[in-house]
Every structure is written in structure tokens, then in C-alpha cells.
Amino acid sequence: MSVRETVEIDLELVEELTARETAALDDKHRTSLTYREEAKRRLPGGVSSSWQSWPPHPIYVSHGHGAHVWDIDGNEYVDYHNGYGVMVMGHAHPKIVEAVRDRVALGTHFAQPTEDALVVADQLAERFRLPYWRFGNSGTESTLDATRIMRALTGRTTILKIEGTYHGHHDSLMVSVFPPQDQAGPRDHPRSLPQTAGLPQEFVDLVVAVPFNDAAAAERAFQEHPDRIAGMIVEPAMTNCGLVLPDPGYLQALKEICHRNGALLAFDEVKTGCTLAWGGAVEAFDVVPDLICLAKAIGGGLPCGAIGGTEEAMGMVLRGELEQVGTFNGNPLTMAAAKVNLTEVLTKDAYGELDRVDAILAGCEDVIATHRLAASMKRLGAKGSIDWSATPIHEYRDLWAIDDRVPQLAWLWQLNRGVFKSPGSKWESWTTSIVMSDDDAKRYVENFASFAEAITR
Ligand SMILES: Cc1ncc(COP(=O)(O)O)c(C=O)c1O
């Protein structure tokens, strides 16, 4: 294998540029900065979710239209954040606006089923190749339901997960999400670590974490915890460590290992569903698990979660032995938005638009080569990331080799030049949308080129 020659990035220069870019960002966000102080009176940190705040400061958004968002200072951006991957259909899509407006006038909540729910479930069944579906309001609820189903069906309590993946904020899975290097233990036996304060140790102890893209590690976990593992939850492509694609055969191997050991396999497609392809990771990698957790993009911008399963996996829900519940499950407003989103907006043809945008973003590969950057790129459907590593990230621990300062500056650079991305670009993949123009995609590549020029000068 030929090793590509790369330039060493001068971190003093990176720090100097970061100070300059931070000052420029502050200058553009005087209203956001003032509002933040005001908001802190009532909202801890001035935000509604801890991850809405990222240094140097949160950005308060006023509105979005199509592929663009505007902050309360009036700055315009092309949106690659897309609400953590929700808005792959673009903001205020006219068909979704119309469907929501029509539904609002008919009443928005009854805690009873409406007819739209069946249309949405039919859509999900076709795309994700599983027969039975129930709804919730978030990804957290979907993975909570999956965990409960796996435990109930098997009578076991331990859950196998991938080190470095996030599955929502409930107690069963907020473990070994971004474990710090000095506490994470050896790669072949990662320590299970709580991601936040307030997690009972008993829950943490019920999680076994293994590296992504390593079927042998999953196999070993089953041998080391005989008859204790109820199931494995896995993001079929990791999207919270940049974009990490599964090795060929890896997902199929996990399914076989789980089944051989009397356990279930759940795909967390909260981020990959409807973004990697029309049928999410199931279509992209052609593996159907026992359970699929969905949320984010399915709801067309409204809070929606869904859990789908095989007849066997959903058996206890079908027979009424396990209560999958929620006041707002299948909410009429959400179902109306999801229905039009899945049947008229995110159609099979629409995915061709993502490929068009993706082909332009591939220009970043040329920038990497021209400037001999120790960086690499991964892209699939609406998702992609630039890894600040000459060899692509293959599992969570590969991130430890990356100096945070470079991706942070890359993020600031884009932000100051009209590209809105999820913060912490070392972790997050971007999400494009079906309404992005060629110019929207070119803006990203041009900014990346000027950034490469600046850090290698
Ligand atoms: C892969 C994955 N699963 C689950 C969740 C939780 O979803 P929610 O924030 O809607 O609860 C997230 C959230 O980012 C996620 O990225």
C-alpha cells in the first residue's frame, strides 16, 4: 500500500487563526451574545439542550428556508447542520407547510390513532423491510423501546453496544458514548463509563461496549457474558464519530453472532434512516436486523420517533405483553408531516439530488490531495465527514489521534464564511439536503480550499 505524503500542520498557526476567527465570529454575533446573557436568566447556559451550546457561543437561529438558515443577527448560512440531520428535506418545504397547516385546523392531539399513522407505517415497512411499527417522539424513545423489547423477549438484562456511539439520553444506553482516553481501559475490554452525572452504576454495569467494525470483539463479548446479553444495538454506520462506514460483511456477521447466542440485533437508524438512502442503512448495506429505531428525518421536522420489528421481535407488543406507550405517540400533526414527507418529498427520485450535491462535495478530496493534508473524506447519501487523519476513522478510538484544534478551526472557518455545520466536527457528520443548489455545495468546497491554503501557508 502506498503511503501518501502529507504536510505537518503548524499548531501555533492554527491557534493564531482560531483566535482571529473567534473574534470575527463574535463580531458577527453581537445580538446572539447579548441574547445569550438574557436567556441565561431562565435557561441554564442560555440553551434548551446542553449540546446546543458549543464554544465560543451558541448561535440563535431566527428562521430557515430551503437549504438556508438565518441567525438572529441576520447572518445567512447554507445549512449542513440541518438540525442534527433532521432537515434532509430542507426547511419549510411547501408540501410539509401545507400538510401541517391543514392538520392544525383539524385539531392537533387526541391521544387516539388517526388514519395517517397507517400510511406512515406502510412507508416505513416498505423502506426498512420490517412488518410492524409503533411511534414515539424522539430517537431516545425509539432506542429505549428497543432495549426494553430485547430484554423482555430474552429475559436477559445486559446490552451490547459500540464504544463511541450515542443512542439517546435514557439511562440504559448513555454509557461509553465519548469515553475519555485516560479512563476507557484497553481496546479489547473497554470500561463501561457513564456519559453524564446521574446515571446509576447498576445501569452502567448492564452495558458491555465493543469497538465498531470488529465482529470478533462482539463474538468474544458473548463468550465472556454467557446467557446474559439480551441484544446488541448498533448504528449501522457511525454518524457521531464523523461518518464511519461498516466494513463489508460486518453487519451481517453481527446478526449471525447475535442470533447464534439467542440475542437480538437492533439497528439505531435515528440518523442513517432516510439520509444514507431511501431505505436507510438497510438498503445501503442490505442487512435487515430484528429491530430498527428511527427518528429525526422521518418526521419532516416535527418530533417523531418509530420502532419497527420483525413479527418475532414485536411479538410481545403484538400480544399486549409489553406496553409500548406515550401520550404523544402517533400525534396527528406529526403523522401528517411524516406522511407527506415520506410519500411526496423524500421520494426515491429525491435521493438523486443528494447524489448531485455529494458529487460537488467530492471536490474536497482534490483540496486534500493538492494541499497534501493529513485528512480523508467519507460520504454516503446526505452524510459525510472530513476526518483529520490520513487514514479514515474506522472505530471510535481512532479519533483520539486527532488534535481537536484543527477540526474546531475548520468549523469556525466555515461558519464565518456562510456554512452552518454541527459543532465538534471531529465527532459529527454533516447532513446535506435535497434542496441544496450546486452553489450551496460549491460554497463548502471553496471555504475548505481557502482553509487548506491558510493552514498550510
Ligand atoms: C444515533 C442516534 N440515536 C439516538 C439519538 C437520540 O435521538 P433524540 O435526540 O431524538 O432523542 C441520536 C441523537 O442525536 C442519535 O444521533
PDBQT file of the ligand as one rigid body, heavy atoms in Angstrom, charges set to zero:
ROOT
HETATM    1  C1  LIG A 501     -27.676   7.710  16.535  1.00  0.00    +0.000 C 
HETATM    2  C2  LIG A 501     -28.609   8.411  17.465  1.00  0.00    +0.000 A 
HETATM    3  N1  LIG A 501     -29.507   7.699  18.156  1.00  0.00    +0.000 NA
HETATM    4  C3  LIG A 501     -30.376   8.285  19.004  1.00  0.00    +0.000 A 
HETATM    5  C4  LIG A 501     -30.359   9.650  19.191  1.00  0.00    +0.000 A 
HETATM    6  C5  LIG A 501     -31.325  10.288  20.142  1.00  0.00    +0.000 C 
HETATM    7  O1  LIG A 501     -32.288  10.994  19.430  1.00  0.00    +0.000 OA
HETATM    8  P1  LIG A 501     -33.105  12.170  20.120  1.00  0.00    +0.000 P 
HETATM    9  O2  LIG A 501     -32.152  13.301  20.321  1.00  0.00    +0.000 OA
HETATM   10  O3  LIG A 501     -34.196  12.473  19.129  1.00  0.00    +0.000 OA
HETATM   11  O4  LIG A 501     -33.639  11.656  21.392  1.00  0.00    +0.000 OA
HETATM   12  C6  LIG A 501     -29.437  10.431  18.488  1.00  0.00    +0.000 A 
HETATM   13  C7  LIG A 501     -29.407  11.887  18.662  1.00  0.00    +0.000 C 
HETATM   14  O5  LIG A 501     -28.614  12.604  18.141  1.00  0.00    +0.000 OA
HETATM   15  C8  LIG A 501     -28.536   9.795  17.605  1.00  0.00    +0.000 A 
HETATM   16  O6  LIG A 501     -27.623  10.509  16.937  1.00  0.00    +0.000 OA
ENDROOT
TORSDOF 0
